[in-house]
Amino acid sequence: MDFIFTQIVGDGANLFVVIVAIIAGFVAGMSYTDALKTQKEEKSNRPF
């Protein structure tokens, strides 16, 4: 019974790490695209 409990807790921890990694990747992707968009807007708004 102890092995089953340990396996379930370990699987839960792995799932948590995977979810956090996916969220972090999504946030990094969004910030990258936002930085590109901001950079493009700044280039087009220059007066000279």
C-alpha positions in Angstrom: 0.0 0.0 0.0 2.9 2.4 0.7 4.3 1.8 -2.8 0.9 2.8 -4.4 0.7 5.9 -2.2 4.2 6.9 -3.1 3.6 6.3 -6.8 0.4 8.4 -6.8 2.2 11.3 -5.0 5.1 11.1 -7.4 2.8 11.1 -10.4 1.0 14.1 -8.9 4.3 16.0 -8.4 5.3 15.2 -12.0 2.0 16.4 -13.3 2.4 19.6 -11.3 5.9 20.2 -12.7 4.6 19.6 -16.3 1.7 22.0 -15.8 4.0 24.7 -14.4 6.4 24.2 -17.3 3.6 24.6 -19.8 2.3 27.8 -18.2 5.9 29.2 -18.0 6.4 28.5 -21.7 3.1 30.1 -22.6 3.9 33.2 -20.6 7.4 33.4 -22.2 5.9 33.0 -25.7 3.3 35.8 -25.0 6.0 38.2 -23.7 8.2 37.4 -26.7 5.4 38.2 -29.2 4.5 41.3 -27.2 8.1 42.5 -27.3 8.2 41.9 -31.1 5.0 43.8 -31.6 6.2 46.7 -29.4 9.5 46.9 -31.3 7.7 47.0 -34.6 5.3 49.8 -33.4 8.2 51.8 -32.1 10.0 51.6 -35.5 6.9 52.8 -37.3 6.3 55.7 -34.9 9.7 57.3 -35.2 9.5 60.9 -36.6 12.8 60.6 -38.5 
